[in-house]
């Protein structure tokens, strides 16, 4: 029974707040900083890359596309998000500490559940980081092709093994009838295929984040302004080339395509939850975090809806589509309808905006991942060295480097399709648990001040559980492609790995910390008695 009690041991929110007060993270973020970070995190690879797969289906044909009904898929995904966003807002305003859903779970479901959620969040943010870095690399390569008359050939058309993970390189070469083994070099019999652009941008982002959150926000603000301007250019230009015939049939794959599209496009909404992980760096988290979370979600939903209408209106998505549409749909679709000078100029501008947008996403994903791990290290689940702050910038620099290095290795093994689906599994799970946690804390601690309260509780949290759980189960049952199967298997393997690490390390370290704490209390009591 002692083991069970330890597994279910909850962390008092007041203790979490006390630890945060001693944490040392600098408070620099206001409400506009949060909205910028939120929009910067959400509008990224989802709308610029994954949206093509959601509309037209996967390249191997195993995942149905929504077609013009993409807008319905986006609304379904947004509804699933809004219930979870309100639950996040209640917790963020009530327990404004680093860790997000991990911390909220610790306060409601106990130690073991908190570790599993933190472990899943690690998966979500790091895999999202890997997926976005791969999408960033795709767009950079697409952008450089426009300078074929200026730049050297090896930059404009680099070897596939220098810009792809191994599986993607093999698939690309095989589809062209080329033997992969004749192109991909090997070292000691091991084939070498690296996504060099993705690795370089990860190193750049790591360096920026080590310098501090405020500097990162300034960079994100510039990137957000640029990408919103470029999206506006795409929408305004595309309006003149919409063909209503492209919207029929509206849902070529029926509800199956719509719901699978919603599952895939859900990746485009990931990011608002990352704001909760920055709570300790907010000047007024009780007021600003709910505004930042919900405000950024509203802004991005409006933007997504406009893009979906134009994208499916200027390019037919019901049948076979070009591979360029699946990898870079926004730039490809607009270049398909323009001619002459504008056929090169407008897609070039869009590619610049996309690259800027994806860069802002990378900033927030890396930031969120390190703050989750920072909180877990403070709770004895990870080595204490990860708590060490930079002497000049007051940032967890060792942890920031660790996330960057792990992500670079991740780009060697995961392609965008598999990474997006795997990330979605982690996100759905964490959203469901946060919705459950809101209901539980309303019961066990009803008198705790809540600057923001989820309306119609428990119905709204239950709706969030139903929407997220339904989409996740539907995707597992419906998708039959290799990437989908790989993502499901990797997610299950990740959970089992987390259980093993907790059993062999986390549980033991928490018990040792409790003994040290009890010993310290006993020594203080003894000293007090002597003084008396």
Secondary structure, 3 states (H helix, E strand, C coil): CHHHHHHCCCCCHHHHHHHHHCCCCCCCECHHHHHHHHHHHHCCHHHHHHHHHHHHCCCCCCCCCCHHHHHHHHHHHHHHHHHHHHHHHHHHHHCCCCCCHHHHHHHHCCHHHHHHHHHHHHHHHHHHHHHHHHHHHHHHHHHHHHHCCCCCHHHHCCCHHHECCHHHHHHHHHHCCCCHHHCCCEECCEECCCEHHHHHHHHHHHHHHHCCHHHHHHHHHHHHHHHHHHHHHHHHHHHCCCCHHHHCCCCCCHHHHHHHHHHHHHHHHCCHHHHHHHHHHECCHHHHHHHHHHHHHHHHHHHHHHHHHHHHHHCCCCCCCCHHHHHCHHHHHHHHHCCHHHHHHHHHHHHHHHHHHHHHHHHHHHHHHHHHHHHHHHCCCCCHHHHCCCCCCCCCHHHHHHHHHHHHHHCCCCCHHHHHHHHHHHHHHHHHHHHHHHHHHHHHCCCCCCCCCCCCCCHHHHHHHHHHHHHHHHHHHHCCCHHHHHHHHHHHHHHHHHHHHHHHHHHHHHHHHHHHHHHHHHHHHHHHHHHC
